[in-house]
Amino acid sequence: MNTDSQALMKSIIQRVATGPDLSKDIDFEEAKGGMQAILRGEIDDVQSAIFLIALRMKRETMEENEGILAAILAESDKQTVNVKDLVDLGDPYSGYNRSIPISSFLPAVLAELGLPTVIHGLDAVTPKFGLTHRHIAQALGLSVDHSTADAKARLEDKSIGWSYIDQASYCQGLHNIVSLRDLIVKRTVVNTVETLIGPLRGKKTHSILGYVHKPYPPIYADLVKASGMDTALLIRGVEGGVIPSLRQKGLMISYESNVEKSRVDIEPASLGIEQDMRAISFPAELNVQNDIPALAEYTVRLGKAALSGEKGMFYDGLVLSASLIMWHTKKADSLVEAAELVRAALDSKKVLERLK
C-alpha cells in the first residue's frame, strides 16, 4: 500500500467531508493525486466512495473537475490518429432507458461524409444502467474490445472511418471502479468527466457532447479545453445525448477552445423534419431491466433501415444531428446544406458498407 497516497486521501477526506458549511475545496494537484491513487488501486473502496460522494455533496469546483479529469487522462492509453479532423462523440455512458439511441449509427454516417468518428462507452453503469453503444455494437456483430491501436487503425482505414472503443480498453483503472460507482448509486464527478477523455486524437479533435441542464455547457467547454481537444459542440439532446428533439426547438452551442463562437436554436422544420414525437420510444413490451438484447436488436433493425434510405424518425434523427456536426466542423456552410449532404449519403446506402 502506498503510504503517501493513504496520507493524501486521509487529508482530503478530512477537509471535503465535514458537512455543508465546513467542507473545504481541494486544489487541482490534490484532486488529481487522490483520483490517480484510486485508479491505481491504492485506496480502499470505503475511502474511494467517501471521496467521490463528499465532492458531489459539497459541489465540485472547476479546479477539482479538471484535477479528476487530468488523473484519468494520465492513466489512459492514448493514440494519435493520422486524420485531419476527428469527431469524438461523448454520449452518456449510462446509456438510454426511455428512447432508442440513434447516435449509435451516427459515426458510420459521419465517416461516409468524410469525418472519421470515434464513439466510446461501456456495458452498464449507474445511474441509468440503460441501453448503451456497446450493446448496439454487439448486436451488429462487431468487436467491442478493440485496443486503442485497433481503433486507430479503423479510423485511418477510409473504407471504415469509425470505431467504438470501450472504457476497459483505454482506461482499465477507471473501468475497475464501475462496481463501486454502482454501489454509490448517484452520479459523481466521474459521470461528468468520463466522456471527455478522448483516447484517440486527430490533428484537430472535435468533442460532441449532449446535455440537459442549462449550467453545463460552459463547464463542459472548459473541460474540453482542459482535455486538450480543440472544439466543442454542446447539444441539448434527448436523455442528455447528442440527438436533439425531433419535434421542438432545441439549442446548440459551438465553442473553439472554451470560447463560445455560436449559439443556435435548432428548428427541425427548417431542415425539412416534421415529427410529432421528440424521440423514438422503447416498444411498450421492452425495458432495460430485462430486455437489453432485444432492445439492441430492435435498434439495429431501425438503424439499418435508416441507413438504407428508409424515411422516418431514425432517418430524421441522423439527418438532424449529423447536420449540426457537419456545420460545427465547417464541412458545410449552413445547416440546410449539411442536411442535403447527409440525406444524399443515407439515400446512397453506402453507409451500410461501413458497418464492419
TORKE-89468 format. One record per residue (C-alpha): residue number from 1; residue in three letters; x, y, z. Coordinates in steps of 0.05 Angstrom, whole numbers. Each point is the difference from the previous one (the first is absolute). Example, Ala and Ser with C-alpha at 12.3 -4.5 7.8 and 13.67 -1.06 7.14 Angstrom:
<recs>
<rec seti="1" milum="ALA" xx="246" yy="-90" zz="156"/>
<rec seti="2" milum="SER" xx="27" yy="69" zz="-13"/>
</recs>
This chain:
<recs>
<rec seti="1" milum="MET" xx="0" yy="0" zz="0"/>
<rec seti="2" milum="ASN" xx="27" yy="69" zz="-19"/>
<rec seti="3" milum="THR" xx="5" yy="38" zz="66"/>
<rec seti="4" milum="ASP" xx="5" yy="67" zz="-35"/>
<rec seti="5" milum="SER" xx="-65" yy="-13" zz="-37"/>
<rec seti="6" milum="GLN" xx="-33" yy="-22" zz="66"/>
<rec seti="7" milum="ALA" xx="23" yy="64" zz="35"/>
<rec seti="8" milum="LEU" xx="-24" yy="43" zz="-58"/>
<rec seti="9" milum="MET" xx="-69" yy="-32" zz="-1"/>
<rec seti="10" milum="LYS" xx="-7" yy="6" zz="75"/>
<rec seti="11" milum="SER" xx="16" yy="74" zz="-4"/>
<rec seti="12" milum="ILE" xx="-49" yy="10" zz="-58"/>
<rec seti="13" milum="ILE" xx="-57" yy="-36" zz="35"/>
<rec seti="14" milum="GLN" xx="12" yy="39" zz="65"/>
<rec seti="15" milum="ARG" xx="-13" yy="64" zz="-40"/>
<rec seti="16" milum="VAL" xx="-53" yy="-17" zz="-51"/>
<rec seti="17" milum="ALA" xx="-45" yy="-43" zz="44"/>
<rec seti="18" milum="THR" xx="-15" yy="46" zz="59"/>
<rec seti="19" milum="GLY" xx="-71" yy="21" zz="-15"/>
<rec seti="20" milum="PRO" xx="-36" yy="52" zz="-43"/>
<rec seti="21" milum="ASP" xx="29" yy="61" zz="35"/>
<rec seti="22" milum="LEU" xx="71" yy="-22" zz="18"/>
<rec seti="23" milum="SER" xx="22" yy="-42" zz="-59"/>
<rec seti="24" milum="LYS" xx="60" yy="29" zz="-36"/>
<rec seti="25" milum="ASP" xx="20" yy="-2" zz="-73"/>
<rec seti="26" milum="ILE" xx="64" yy="-35" zz="-21"/>
<rec seti="27" milum="ASP" xx="48" yy="24" zz="-54"/>
<rec seti="28" milum="PHE" xx="15" yy="-29" zz="-69"/>
<rec seti="29" milum="GLU" xx="60" yy="-41" zz="21"/>
<rec seti="30" milum="GLU" xx="-36" yy="-30" zz="60"/>
<rec seti="31" milum="ALA" xx="-60" yy="-19" zz="-42"/>
<rec seti="32" milum="LYS" xx="46" yy="-30" zz="-53"/>
<rec seti="33" milum="GLY" xx="42" yy="-37" zz="51"/>
<rec seti="34" milum="GLY" xx="-60" yy="-27" zz="38"/>
<rec seti="35" milum="MET" xx="-34" yy="-25" zz="-63"/>
<rec seti="36" milum="GLN" xx="64" yy="-31" zz="-28"/>
<rec seti="37" milum="ALA" xx="9" yy="-38" zz="65"/>
<rec seti="38" milum="ILE" xx="-71" yy="-28" zz="-7"/>
<rec seti="39" milum="LEU" xx="12" yy="-19" zz="-73"/>
<rec seti="40" milum="ARG" xx="65" yy="-36" zz="19"/>
<rec seti="41" milum="GLY" xx="-36" yy="-41" zz="54"/>
<rec seti="42" milum="GLU" xx="37" yy="34" zz="57"/>
<rec seti="43" milum="ILE" xx="-62" yy="22" zz="38"/>
<rec seti="44" milum="ASP" xx="-53" yy="-47" zz="28"/>
<rec seti="45" milum="ASP" xx="-72" yy="2" zz="-23"/>
<rec seti="46" milum="VAL" xx="-26" yy="35" zz="63"/>
<rec seti="47" milum="GLN" xx="47" yy="59" zz="-5"/>
<rec seti="48" milum="SER" xx="-8" yy="3" zz="-76"/>
<rec seti="49" milum="ALA" xx="-76" yy="5" zz="8"/>
<rec seti="50" milum="ILE" xx="6" yy="53" zz="53"/>
<rec seti="51" milum="PHE" xx="46" yy="40" zz="-45"/>
<rec seti="52" milum="LEU" xx="-49" yy="-1" zz="-58"/>
<rec seti="53" milum="ILE" xx="-63" yy="10" zz="41"/>
<rec seti="54" milum="ALA" xx="29" yy="57" zz="42"/>
<rec seti="55" milum="LEU" xx="23" yy="38" zz="-61"/>
<rec seti="56" milum="ARG" xx="-70" yy="-6" zz="-30"/>
<rec seti="57" milum="MET" xx="-35" yy="19" zz="65"/>
<rec seti="58" milum="LYS" xx="40" yy="64" zz="8"/>
<rec seti="59" milum="ARG" xx="-2" yy="11" zz="-76"/>
<rec seti="60" milum="GLU" xx="64" yy="-7" zz="-40"/>
<rec seti="61" milum="THR" xx="39" yy="62" zz="-20"/>
<rec seti="62" milum="MET" xx="26" yy="7" zz="-71"/>
<rec seti="63" milum="GLU" xx="71" yy="-10" zz="28"/>
<rec seti="64" milum="GLU" xx="-22" yy="-66" zz="31"/>
<rec seti="65" milum="ASN" xx="-35" yy="-22" zz="-64"/>
<rec seti="66" milum="GLU" xx="63" yy="15" zz="-40"/>
<rec seti="67" milum="GLY" xx="43" yy="-37" zz="50"/>
<rec seti="68" milum="ILE" xx="-44" yy="-62" zz="-4"/>
<rec seti="69" milum="LEU" xx="2" yy="2" zz="-76"/>
<rec seti="70" milum="ALA" xx="75" yy="9" zz="0"/>
<rec seti="71" milum="ALA" xx="8" yy="-61" zz="44"/>
<rec seti="72" milum="ILE" xx="-42" yy="-43" zz="-48"/>
<rec seti="73" milum="LEU" xx="38" yy="27" zz="-60"/>
<rec seti="74" milum="ALA" xx="66" yy="-17" zz="33"/>
<rec seti="75" milum="GLU" xx="-24" yy="-72" zz="11"/>
<rec seti="76" milum="SER" xx="-29" yy="-9" zz="-70"/>
<rec seti="77" milum="ASP" xx="29" yy="-30" zz="-63"/>
<rec seti="78" milum="LYS" xx="-1" yy="53" zz="-55"/>
<rec seti="79" milum="GLN" xx="14" yy="-4" zz="-75"/>
<rec seti="80" milum="THR" xx="10" yy="54" zz="-52"/>
<rec seti="81" milum="VAL" xx="-40" yy="-14" zz="-64"/>
<rec seti="82" milum="ASN" xx="27" yy="22" zz="-67"/>
<rec seti="83" milum="VAL" xx="-62" yy="38" zz="-21"/>
<rec seti="84" milum="LYS" xx="-12" yy="75" zz="-8"/>
<rec seti="85" milum="ASP" xx="-65" yy="3" zz="40"/>
<rec seti="86" milum="LEU" xx="-24" yy="-52" zz="50"/>
<rec seti="87" milum="VAL" xx="-69" yy="2" zz="31"/>
<rec seti="88" milum="ASP" xx="-5" yy="-25" zz="72"/>
<rec seti="89" milum="LEU" xx="-72" yy="-18" zz="18"/>
<rec seti="90" milum="GLY" xx="-11" yy="5" zz="75"/>
<rec seti="91" milum="ASP" xx="-68" yy="-30" zz="13"/>
<rec seti="92" milum="PRO" xx="-16" yy="-17" zz="74"/>
<rec seti="93" milum="TYR" xx="33" yy="-65" zz="21"/>
<rec seti="94" milum="SER" xx="-60" yy="-21" zz="41"/>
<rec seti="95" milum="GLY" xx="-40" yy="-5" zz="-65"/>
<rec seti="96" milum="TYR" xx="-73" yy="9" zz="-17"/>
<rec seti="97" milum="ASN" xx="-59" yy="-26" zz="40"/>
<rec seti="98" milum="ARG" xx="-59" yy="31" zz="-36"/>
<rec seti="99" milum="SER" xx="19" yy="12" zz="-73"/>
<rec seti="100" milum="ILE" xx="38" yy="-34" zz="-57"/>
<rec seti="101" milum="PRO" xx="74" yy="23" zz="-5"/>
<rec seti="102" milum="ILE" xx="0" yy="24" zz="-72"/>
<rec seti="103" milum="SER" xx="71" yy="27" zz="13"/>
<rec seti="104" milum="SER" xx="28" yy="-71" zz="-3"/>
<rec seti="105" milum="PHE" xx="-5" yy="5" zz="-76"/>
<rec seti="106" milum="LEU" xx="25" yy="71" zz="-5"/>
<rec seti="107" milum="PRO" xx="75" yy="-18" zz="-5"/>
<rec seti="108" milum="ALA" xx="-9" yy="-40" zz="-64"/>
<rec seti="109" milum="VAL" xx="-41" yy="57" zz="-31"/>
<rec seti="110" milum="LEU" xx="53" yy="52" zz="18"/>
<rec seti="111" milum="ALA" xx="55" yy="-46" zz="-26"/>
<rec seti="112" milum="GLU" xx="-35" yy="-4" zz="-67"/>
<rec seti="113" milum="LEU" xx="-3" yy="76" zz="0"/>
<rec seti="114" milum="GLY" xx="75" yy="5" zz="9"/>
<rec seti="115" milum="LEU" xx="2" yy="8" zz="76"/>
<rec seti="116" milum="PRO" xx="35" yy="-59" zz="36"/>
<rec seti="117" milum="THR" xx="-38" yy="-10" zz="65"/>
<rec seti="118" milum="VAL" xx="12" yy="-37" zz="64"/>
<rec seti="119" milum="ILE" xx="-54" yy="-18" zz="50"/>
<rec seti="120" milum="HIS" xx="15" yy="-29" zz="69"/>
<rec seti="121" milum="GLY" xx="-34" yy="-29" zz="60"/>
<rec seti="122" milum="LEU" xx="-9" yy="-63" zz="42"/>
<rec seti="123" milum="ASP" xx="-50" yy="-55" zz="14"/>
<rec seti="124" milum="ALA" xx="-40" yy="29" zz="58"/>
<rec seti="125" milum="VAL" xx="9" yy="50" zz="56"/>
<rec seti="126" milum="THR" xx="-40" yy="42" zz="49"/>
<rec seti="127" milum="PRO" xx="-46" yy="38" zz="0"/>
<rec seti="128" milum="LYS" xx="-40" yy="-25" zz="-60"/>
<rec seti="129" milum="PHE" xx="29" yy="-69" zz="-16"/>
<rec seti="130" milum="GLY" xx="-30" yy="13" zz="-68"/>
<rec seti="131" milum="LEU" xx="8" yy="-23" zz="-72"/>
<rec seti="132" milum="THR" xx="71" yy="19" zz="-20"/>
<rec seti="133" milum="HIS" xx="42" yy="5" zz="-63"/>
<rec seti="134" milum="ARG" xx="37" yy="-63" zz="21"/>
<rec seti="135" milum="HIS" xx="-66" yy="-38" zz="-2"/>
<rec seti="136" milum="ILE" xx="-15" yy="26" zz="-70"/>
<rec seti="137" milum="ALA" xx="69" yy="-17" zz="-26"/>
<rec seti="138" milum="GLN" xx="-7" yy="-70" zz="28"/>
<rec seti="139" milum="ALA" xx="-68" yy="-8" zz="-34"/>
<rec seti="140" milum="LEU" xx="33" yy="22" zz="-65"/>
<rec seti="141" milum="GLY" xx="49" yy="-58" zz="8"/>
<rec seti="142" milum="LEU" xx="59" yy="47" zz="9"/>
<rec seti="143" milum="SER" xx="59" yy="-7" zz="47"/>
<rec seti="144" milum="VAL" xx="-9" yy="43" zz="62"/>
<rec seti="145" milum="ASP" xx="69" yy="-12" zz="29"/>
<rec seti="146" milum="HIS" xx="45" yy="37" zz="-48"/>
<rec seti="147" milum="SER" xx="66" yy="25" zz="28"/>
<rec seti="148" milum="THR" xx="13" yy="74" zz="-12"/>
<rec seti="149" milum="ALA" xx="49" yy="-22" zz="-54"/>
<rec seti="150" milum="ASP" xx="-55" yy="-41" zz="-34"/>
<rec seti="151" milum="ALA" xx="-48" yy="59" zz="4"/>
<rec seti="152" milum="LYS" xx="53" yy="45" zz="-30"/>
<rec seti="153" milum="ALA" xx="9" yy="-47" zz="-59"/>
<rec seti="154" milum="ARG" xx="-76" yy="-1" zz="-12"/>
<rec seti="155" milum="LEU" xx="-3" yy="75" zz="0"/>
<rec seti="156" milum="GLU" xx="58" yy="5" zz="-49"/>
<rec seti="157" milum="ASP" xx="-32" yy="-52" zz="-46"/>
<rec seti="158" milum="LYS" xx="-40" yy="42" zz="-50"/>
<rec seti="159" milum="SER" xx="-48" yy="-58" zz="-13"/>
<rec seti="160" milum="ILE" xx="-21" yy="0" zz="74"/>
<rec seti="161" milum="GLY" xx="17" yy="68" zz="30"/>
<rec seti="162" milum="TRP" xx="-32" yy="-11" zz="68"/>
<rec seti="163" milum="SER" xx="8" yy="-42" zz="63"/>
<rec seti="164" milum="TYR" xx="-31" yy="-17" zz="66"/>
<rec seti="165" milum="ILE" xx="49" yy="-6" zz="57"/>
<rec seti="166" milum="ASP" xx="-16" yy="-24" zz="70"/>
<rec seti="167" milum="GLN" xx="23" yy="32" zz="64"/>
<rec seti="168" milum="ALA" xx="31" yy="-65" zz="22"/>
<rec seti="169" milum="SER" xx="46" yy="4" zz="-60"/>
<rec seti="170" milum="TYR" xx="27" yy="70" zz="10"/>
<rec seti="171" milum="CYS" xx="-4" yy="11" zz="76"/>
<rec seti="172" milum="GLN" xx="-3" yy="-66" zz="39"/>
<rec seti="173" milum="GLY" xx="8" yy="36" zz="66"/>
<rec seti="174" milum="LEU" xx="-63" yy="41" zz="-11"/>
<rec seti="175" milum="HIS" xx="-38" yy="-61" zz="-24"/>
<rec seti="176" milum="ASN" xx="21" yy="-37" zz="63"/>
<rec seti="177" milum="ILE" xx="-42" yy="47" zz="43"/>
<rec seti="178" milum="VAL" xx="-65" yy="-10" zz="-39"/>
<rec seti="179" milum="SER" xx="-26" yy="-47" zz="54"/>
<rec seti="180" milum="LEU" xx="17" yy="51" zz="53"/>
<rec seti="181" milum="ARG" xx="-36" yy="55" zz="-38"/>
<rec seti="182" milum="ASP" xx="-61" yy="-46" zz="-5"/>
<rec seti="183" milum="LEU" xx="0" yy="-7" zz="76"/>
<rec seti="184" milum="ILE" xx="4" yy="76" zz="7"/>
<rec seti="185" milum="VAL" xx="-64" yy="2" zz="-42"/>
<rec seti="186" milum="LYS" xx="0" yy="74" zz="-16"/>
<rec seti="187" milum="ARG" xx="40" yy="39" zz="-51"/>
<rec seti="188" milum="THR" xx="70" yy="21" zz="20"/>
<rec seti="189" milum="VAL" xx="54" yy="43" zz="-33"/>
<rec seti="190" milum="VAL" xx="20" yy="-62" zz="-40"/>
<rec seti="191" milum="ASN" xx="-66" yy="3" zz="-39"/>
<rec seti="192" milum="THR" xx="16" yy="73" zz="-17"/>
<rec seti="193" milum="VAL" xx="71" yy="-10" zz="-26"/>
<rec seti="194" milum="GLU" xx="3" yy="-71" zz="-29"/>
<rec seti="195" milum="THR" xx="-29" yy="21" zz="-67"/>
<rec seti="196" milum="LEU" xx="58" yy="50" zz="-8"/>
<rec seti="197" milum="ILE" xx="59" yy="-48" zz="3"/>
<rec seti="198" milum="GLY" xx="8" yy="-4" zz="-75"/>
<rec seti="199" milum="PRO" xx="48" yy="-59" zz="-5"/>
<rec seti="200" milum="LEU" xx="7" yy="12" zz="-75"/>
<rec seti="201" milum="ARG" xx="21" yy="68" zz="-27"/>
<rec seti="202" milum="GLY" xx="5" yy="26" zz="-71"/>
<rec seti="203" milum="LYS" xx="40" yy="60" zz="-24"/>
<rec seti="204" milum="LYS" xx="-63" yy="37" zz="22"/>
<rec seti="205" milum="THR" xx="-49" yy="-33" zz="47"/>
<rec seti="206" milum="HIS" xx="-73" yy="21" zz="8"/>
<rec seti="207" milum="SER" xx="-37" yy="-19" zz="63"/>
<rec seti="208" milum="ILE" xx="-75" yy="-9" zz="-11"/>
<rec seti="209" milum="LEU" xx="-39" yy="-3" zz="65"/>
<rec seti="210" milum="GLY" xx="-72" yy="-2" zz="21"/>
<rec seti="211" milum="TYR" xx="-28" yy="34" zz="62"/>
<rec seti="212" milum="VAL" xx="-66" yy="11" zz="35"/>
<rec seti="213" milum="HIS" xx="11" yy="53" zz="55"/>
<rec seti="214" milum="LYS" xx="14" yy="72" zz="-21"/>
<rec seti="215" milum="PRO" xx="63" yy="12" zz="43"/>
<rec seti="216" milum="TYR" xx="39" yy="-57" zz="-33"/>
<rec seti="217" milum="PRO" xx="24" yy="29" zz="-68"/>
<rec seti="218" milum="PRO" xx="53" yy="47" zz="28"/>
<rec seti="219" milum="ILE" xx="23" yy="-53" zz="49"/>
<rec seti="220" milum="TYR" xx="7" yy="-51" zz="-56"/>
<rec seti="221" milum="ALA" xx="35" yy="51" zz="-45"/>
<rec seti="222" milum="ASP" xx="52" yy="13" zz="54"/>
<rec seti="223" milum="LEU" xx="10" yy="-75" zz="9"/>
<rec seti="224" milum="VAL" xx="7" yy="-11" zz="-75"/>
<rec seti="225" milum="LYS" xx="56" yy="52" zz="-1"/>
<rec seti="226" milum="ALA" xx="32" yy="-32" zz="62"/>
<rec seti="227" milum="SER" xx="-2" yy="-67" zz="-35"/>
<rec seti="228" milum="GLY" xx="39" yy="27" zz="-59"/>
<rec seti="229" milum="MET" xx="-55" yy="-6" zz="-52"/>
<rec seti="230" milum="ASP" xx="-8" yy="59" zz="-48"/>
<rec seti="231" milum="THR" xx="-74" yy="15" zz="-7"/>
<rec seti="232" milum="ALA" xx="-65" yy="-18" zz="34"/>
<rec seti="233" milum="LEU" xx="-72" yy="-4" zz="-22"/>
<rec seti="234" milum="LEU" xx="-51" yy="-3" zz="56"/>
<rec seti="235" milum="ILE" xx="-68" yy="-25" zz="-21"/>
<rec seti="236" milum="ARG" xx="-61" yy="0" zz="45"/>
<rec seti="237" milum="GLY" xx="-19" yy="-71" zz="-17"/>
<rec seti="238" milum="VAL" xx="-50" yy="-54" zz="18"/>
<rec seti="239" milum="GLU" xx="22" yy="-35" zz="65"/>
<rec seti="240" milum="GLY" xx="63" yy="43" zz="1"/>
<rec seti="241" milum="GLY" xx="25" yy="-29" zz="-66"/>
<rec seti="242" milum="VAL" xx="20" yy="33" zz="-66"/>
<rec seti="243" milum="ILE" xx="-66" yy="-9" zz="-37"/>
<rec seti="244" milum="PRO" xx="-46" yy="61" zz="10"/>
<rec seti="245" milum="SER" xx="-75" yy="-4" zz="5"/>
<rec seti="246" milum="LEU" xx="-31" yy="-14" zz="-68"/>
<rec seti="247" milum="ARG" xx="-64" yy="37" zz="18"/>
<rec seti="248" milum="GLN" xx="19" yy="66" zz="32"/>
<rec seti="249" milum="LYS" xx="52" yy="54" zz="-1"/>
<rec seti="250" milum="GLY" xx="66" yy="-16" zz="36"/>
<rec seti="251" milum="LEU" xx="66" yy="33" zz="13"/>
<rec seti="252" milum="MET" xx="71" yy="-13" zz="-22"/>
<rec seti="253" milum="ILE" xx="62" yy="40" zz="21"/>
<rec seti="254" milum="SER" xx="64" yy="-3" zz="-39"/>
<rec seti="255" milum="TYR" xx="68" yy="13" zz="33"/>
<rec seti="256" milum="GLU" xx="71" yy="6" zz="-25"/>
<rec seti="257" milum="SER" xx="47" yy="-13" zz="58"/>
<rec seti="258" milum="ASN" xx="-48" yy="22" zz="56"/>
<rec seti="259" milum="VAL" xx="-23" yy="63" zz="-36"/>
<rec seti="260" milum="GLU" xx="-73" yy="1" zz="-22"/>
<rec seti="261" milum="LYS" xx="-4" yy="13" zz="-75"/>
<rec seti="262" milum="SER" xx="-72" yy="-12" zz="-15"/>
<rec seti="263" milum="ARG" xx="-66" yy="-14" zz="34"/>
<rec seti="264" milum="VAL" xx="-56" yy="-27" zz="-45"/>
<rec seti="265" milum="ASP" xx="-71" yy="-19" zz="14"/>
<rec seti="266" milum="ILE" xx="-11" yy="-64" zz="-40"/>
<rec seti="267" milum="GLU" xx="-67" yy="-1" zz="-37"/>
<rec seti="268" milum="PRO" xx="-11" yy="-69" zz="-30"/>
<rec seti="269" milum="ALA" xx="-52" yy="26" zz="-49"/>
<rec seti="270" milum="SER" xx="53" yy="46" zz="-31"/>
<rec seti="271" milum="LEU" xx="36" yy="-64" zz="-23"/>
<rec seti="272" milum="GLY" xx="-63" yy="-32" zz="-27"/>
<rec seti="273" milum="ILE" xx="-11" yy="-42" zz="63"/>
<rec seti="274" milum="GLU" xx="-73" yy="-5" zz="21"/>
<rec seti="275" milum="GLN" xx="-12" yy="-50" zz="57"/>
<rec seti="276" milum="ASP" xx="-53" yy="-4" zz="55"/>
<rec seti="277" milum="MET" xx="46" yy="-34" zz="50"/>
<rec seti="278" milum="ARG" xx="65" yy="25" zz="28"/>
<rec seti="279" milum="ALA" xx="35" yy="-68" zz="-2"/>
<rec seti="280" milum="ILE" xx="-13" yy="-74" zz="-15"/>
<rec seti="281" milum="SER" xx="-27" yy="-31" zz="64"/>
<rec seti="282" milum="PHE" xx="15" yy="-71" zz="20"/>
<rec seti="283" milum="PRO" xx="-54" yy="-50" zz="-20"/>
<rec seti="284" milum="ALA" xx="-50" yy="-6" zz="57"/>
<rec seti="285" milum="GLU" xx="17" yy="-73" zz="11"/>
<rec seti="286" milum="LEU" xx="76" yy="12" zz="8"/>
<rec seti="287" milum="ASN" xx="41" yy="33" zz="55"/>
<rec seti="288" milum="VAL" xx="72" yy="5" zz="22"/>
<rec seti="289" milum="GLN" xx="-11" yy="-41" zz="63"/>
<rec seti="290" milum="ASN" xx="-13" yy="-64" zz="-38"/>
<rec seti="291" milum="ASP" xx="6" yy="10" zz="-75"/>
<rec seti="292" milum="ILE" xx="67" yy="32" zz="-18"/>
<rec seti="293" milum="PRO" xx="17" yy="-51" zz="-56"/>
<rec seti="294" milum="ALA" xx="-69" yy="7" zz="-30"/>
<rec seti="295" milum="LEU" xx="3" yy="76" zz="3"/>
<rec seti="296" milum="ALA" xx="69" yy="-1" zz="-33"/>
<rec seti="297" milum="GLU" xx="-26" yy="-45" zz="-56"/>
<rec seti="298" milum="TYR" xx="-61" yy="46" zz="-9"/>
<rec seti="299" milum="THR" xx="47" yy="60" zz="-6"/>
<rec seti="300" milum="VAL" xx="43" yy="-36" zz="-51"/>
<rec seti="301" milum="ARG" xx="-60" yy="-15" zz="-44"/>
<rec seti="302" milum="LEU" xx="-22" yy="73" zz="2"/>
<rec seti="303" milum="GLY" xx="71" yy="25" zz="-11"/>
<rec seti="304" milum="LYS" xx="13" yy="-44" zz="-60"/>
<rec seti="305" milum="ALA" xx="-66" yy="21" zz="-31"/>
<rec seti="306" milum="ALA" xx="19" yy="74" zz="8"/>
<rec seti="307" milum="LEU" xx="69" yy="-13" zz="-31"/>
<rec seti="308" milum="SER" xx="-37" yy="-32" zz="-58"/>
<rec seti="309" milum="GLY" xx="-36" yy="65" zz="-12"/>
<rec seti="310" milum="GLU" xx="-66" yy="-18" zz="35"/>
<rec seti="311" milum="LYS" xx="-32" yy="65" zz="22"/>
<rec seti="312" milum="GLY" xx="-25" yy="8" zz="71"/>
<rec seti="313" milum="MET" xx="21" yy="23" zz="69"/>
<rec seti="314" milum="PHE" xx="66" yy="-38" zz="1"/>
<rec seti="315" milum="TYR" xx="19" yy="29" zz="-68"/>
<rec seti="316" milum="ASP" xx="-20" yy="70" zz="22"/>
<rec seti="317" milum="GLY" xx="39" yy="-7" zz="65"/>
<rec seti="318" milum="LEU" xx="63" yy="-17" zz="-39"/>
<rec seti="319" milum="VAL" xx="-13" yy="58" zz="-48"/>
<rec seti="320" milum="LEU" xx="-10" yy="50" zz="57"/>
<rec seti="321" milum="SER" xx="60" yy="-19" zz="43"/>
<rec seti="322" milum="ALA" xx="49" yy="-12" zz="-58"/>
<rec seti="323" milum="SER" xx="-19" yy="67" zz="-30"/>
<rec seti="324" milum="LEU" xx="17" yy="36" zz="65"/>
<rec seti="325" milum="ILE" xx="68" yy="-35" zz="2"/>
<rec seti="326" milum="MET" xx="15" yy="14" zz="-74"/>
<rec seti="327" milum="TRP" xx="-16" yy="73" zz="11"/>
<rec seti="328" milum="HIS" xx="41" yy="4" zz="64"/>
<rec seti="329" milum="THR" xx="61" yy="-32" zz="-32"/>
<rec seti="330" milum="LYS" xx="-6" yy="47" zz="-60"/>
<rec seti="331" milum="LYS" xx="-14" yy="-56" zz="-50"/>
<rec seti="332" milum="ALA" xx="-62" yy="38" zz="-22"/>
<rec seti="333" milum="ASP" xx="-15" yy="75" zz="-2"/>
<rec seti="334" milum="SER" xx="-71" yy="-7" zz="27"/>
<rec seti="335" milum="LEU" xx="-44" yy="-50" zz="35"/>
<rec seti="336" milum="VAL" xx="-44" yy="-5" zz="-62"/>
<rec seti="337" milum="GLU" xx="60" yy="-17" zz="-44"/>
<rec seti="338" milum="ALA" xx="23" yy="-50" zz="53"/>
<rec seti="339" milum="ALA" xx="-68" yy="-34" zz="2"/>
<rec seti="340" milum="GLU" xx="1" yy="-8" zz="-76"/>
<rec seti="341" milum="LEU" xx="68" yy="-34" zz="5"/>
<rec seti="342" milum="VAL" xx="-23" yy="-47" zz="55"/>
<rec seti="343" milum="ARG" xx="-63" yy="-20" zz="-37"/>
<rec seti="344" milum="ALA" xx="41" yy="-14" zz="-63"/>
<rec seti="345" milum="ALA" xx="46" yy="-46" zz="40"/>
<rec seti="346" milum="LEU" xx="-58" yy="-38" zz="32"/>
<rec seti="347" milum="ASP" xx="-37" yy="-7" zz="-65"/>
<rec seti="348" milum="SER" xx="62" yy="-27" zz="-35"/>
<rec seti="349" milum="LYS" xx="0" yy="-59" zz="49"/>
<rec seti="350" milum="LYS" xx="76" yy="3" zz="1"/>
<rec seti="351" milum="VAL" xx="0" yy="10" zz="76"/>
<rec seti="352" milum="LEU" xx="-23" yy="-72" zz="9"/>
<rec seti="353" milum="GLU" xx="67" yy="-23" zz="-28"/>
<rec seti="354" milum="ARG" xx="35" yy="32" zz="59"/>
<rec seti="355" milum="LEU" xx="-34" yy="-43" zz="52"/>
<rec seti="356" milum="LYS" xx="59" yy="-47" zz="7"/>
</recs>
